[in-house]
Amino acid sequence: MSKITVDDKACILCGACANVCASAHVYELGSRASVAVRPEACWGCGQCVSVCPVDAIDHDDFPLDKCPPIDERHLPPIDDLVNLFRSRRSNRTFSDRDVSREVVRELVSIGRWAPTASNNQGIDWIAIDDRTRIAELSEATVRTLLRVARLARNPLVRLILHLVLGRENAQAAWRGLAGAQSLADRAQEGADPIFYRAPVLLIGHTKTRNPFSRDDAIYATYNLMLAAERHGLATCQIGLFQLPLARSRKLRRAASLPEGRVPQVCLVVGYPQYQFRRMVLRRIPDLVWNPR
Ligand SMILES: Cc1cc2nc3c(=O)[nH]c(=O)nc-3n(C[C@H](O)[C@H](O)[C@H](O)COP(=O)(O)O)c2cc1C
């Protein structure tokens, strides 16, 4: 349980800590100061420490010397932010340059500032920067996809998948699997059709397949991807590896995914061979106000 105390000499009874703690209800306003009446309910988001205008909260998970003030001057203006979003692309051509482990560590660390359901912070990462190992994983993935594609030609298997996945998902699965042979052909010609010869493969994994684990991992990944761009790096999410990895014991072993961990997201990182020079257009999403 976190130890939380409020300095009653500093507290100005503004109520901000109690108001932002709207789910856990750790705080109540006393006559002289706010009081952490339910520290056992704290889920460690740190919003109370973050919002207090007079630094009156002493929370042992968030010592003030480790929680620097937010400086608006260091936050990008909206146009810069949008330009960053619009300039990020998935890259499938990498230069031979290696990525330092220090940079990879920093990127993974940046991922943790993303939101997670109930602040569970449950994502961990495997980084593979051994090119031979990445090539082996690529070959193993192609073999797995080919095996599943062959299996899916069986009408009974098709029927079962149709029933289990539903019509649309099953059809999407056929389309994906139909491409397995062309992946194998490209691999045969010496290409890496899964990881594009990227120097680093990252696998984000969580303990359980809880309903939000994937969301948690994706938010972290997107932070990581945007930060990678600012390091001059490029990334590409690799669903084509993540899906078979989640289902194949062989691939799990090959990737050294620990027992009981679920792969939620896989991506490659490397220095791009080409720079993208233009932003492109995207479909404008429908937006319906107050539908009835
Ligand atoms: C969930 C997910 C899975 C993806 N899997 C792959 C993949 O297996 N191989 C690949 O080359 N790109 C993959 N991508 C990248 C998408 O193709 C790419 O994001 C999309 O074409 C838009 O292009 P952009 O990222 O350059 O804006 C994936 C993206 C997402 C979000």
The ligand as an ORCA input file, in Angstrom:
! r2SCAN-3c Opt
* xyz 0 1
  C      -2.249     -3.584    -36.460
  C      -1.317     -3.326    -37.599
  C      -0.664     -4.382    -38.199
  C       0.229     -4.149    -39.254
  N       0.911     -5.200    -39.791
  C       1.778     -4.980    -40.804
  C       2.547     -6.067    -41.341
  O       2.450     -7.203    -40.932
  N       3.417     -5.794    -42.350
  C       3.565     -4.522    -42.858
  O       4.365     -4.342    -43.758
  N       2.850     -3.472    -42.353
  C       1.984     -3.663    -41.331
  N       1.278     -2.616    -40.790
  C       1.484     -1.246    -41.323
  C       0.274     -0.766    -42.137
  O       0.271     -1.407    -43.378
  C       0.373      0.761    -42.281
  O       0.238      1.355    -41.009
  C      -0.686      1.330    -43.216
  O      -0.496      0.889    -44.524
  C      -0.659      2.871    -43.230
  O       0.610      3.351    -43.626
  P       1.525      4.263    -42.695
  O       1.744      3.544    -41.383
  O       2.795      4.476    -43.465
  O       0.809      5.563    -42.458
  C       0.419     -2.825    -39.727
  C      -0.234     -1.770    -39.115
  C      -1.093     -2.000    -38.064
  C      -1.772     -0.833    -37.391
*
